[in-house]
Amino acid sequence: MWMQKVLRFTKNTNILKRSFIHRRTQFSQKRTHHYAFTTKLFTASSFTTMGIWGLTKKKSENEVITTKEVLIGKADALFDQGNYKEIYDLLSNYRDSGDVEILWRLSRALYKMAKTATDIEGKKMVYEAYDLINNALKIKEDHWAVHKWMSIILDNKCSYEGMKVRIRELYNIKKHMLRAIELNPTDATTMYMLGTWCYQVSDLAWYQRKIAAVVFGEPPTSSFEEALKYFQSAEEADPHFYSYNLLMLGKTYLKLNQKEEALKYLKMAAEYPAKNDDDHLAKQEAQKLLKEM
């Protein structure tokens, strides 16, 4: 699954065996301007409803907090805690509301739940997540998070449908990432994802390119220079936000035979404070590469 390094923080894998834009759902998500206030209310268990999104409490003389704001604040707080099943239970009641903010968060929770489910249940969750994010896209085409999660979930869905399907959808996956960046140029996570897409396409083995040529007439193209551009942009947008971005900077500089720069970023990845499994894996790979240099 080409997105797992971004959204799962698990293993470092290659393009056709598992994930393309690896790991990181635990990246910090950009919140709406309501988030700081509404997360204080995340323990609320009931809402005052006036229509589907009722009014609940005043912020100031002329402002109110809606049920939707409280709901989203609670869902985001639960996501930060890794309580994805609770998010699903919380938001499922509103899946038919036609609200994009609910739909993409619900699809994100399903994606995360699928990572620890059985193969059969995981597949069902991924397909449900795809249906939800697809509906969100139909409702609002210009929402950056919808495009971001469409690229992630589409990639995951394709992993169940065979190599040809996965290769055929490469362009669509990239298209959604590019649209997400266009709509939110400061999101470091999406830049990292796109950098990894470019790196992996540039690093395709000959037999993988042959398969791609059968599907497309010519394989998807990119370059390590393009990959570097996105990794650098991600680092500029949010310095040291992710151990794997530092690692990929080092690996890309190695591909470009710029060993001094590669050494710099590999050392940074090797010394990155490990807070989760992904950081440990990035550290191990960086250390291995440093020994080989």
Phi, psi and omega in degrees: 000113195293348182258358192293332180294332177282321194245003181231334183058059181237273189241156172268119186228175180260173192298318187260350178270321181220263191244155186259313184246049188332150162049154161105069164268348180272005170301150177293126178275143176284121184270163172285171183291350177274347195300312185302324181282315187289332179295338176293340183256010191295343180279355179300134184252352179220155182233146173275120188253127171231095193078194183288326177242093185277174176267140185238314187202145180283139170273315179211193184303320187245007182240153177226155172263128179269164175304320180299317180297317179296317181299312181293320177300318179293317179298318180292323177295319177295324178296317178298333179271355181078019182266072189287324178295323178295323176297315180300314180297322182291315188271341182301329179296342184244015184294337180262012182285342184074016181266120184297322181297327177284316186296315183288328176290325178292319178294323178297317179297318179297318178301315180293320178298324182296335183295333182247007180271169173295165181302315182294311180293322179299318178298316178300318181295319180295318179292325175294318178299320180296316179300318181293315182289329176294319176296319179299320180294323178294326181284318184217102184285336188256039178250118187298320182292328178296315179293320179301311184282336172296316180298320182291312185285325175299316177300315180296319178299318182295336180295341178269356191244009174099161187297319182296320178295318181298317179293319180299328183272002180306314183295320179295320178299313179295320181303317180290324177294317178297320179293321178298318179292323177300319182279334178218085186291353183258003183278105184295326182299313181294323177298318176298316179302314182292323176299318179293322175303310181297319180297313184290322177296319179294335185260012180300138175288163184300321182288331176290321177295326179295318177297316180298323180296324178295320182286315189255342192094326171209148186288160173302146183237150172198195179206160176292333175296319178293318177301315181300319180303317182286321177297319178295318179297321178297317181292324177292322181291324183208083186304134176059030183286340188203129182300323183287336174293321176295317179299315182291328172300313178300315181294322180291318176298325175298316179299328181270005177062033175253082192290327180295315178293320178300315179300318180302310185281329176294322176296319179297319179293321181292332182261003183295133179299117184280115180250349182204178182300323182297317178298320179296319180292319178297318179299315181296317181293320178297317179297321179296315180295322178296321178294328182280343182284000000 
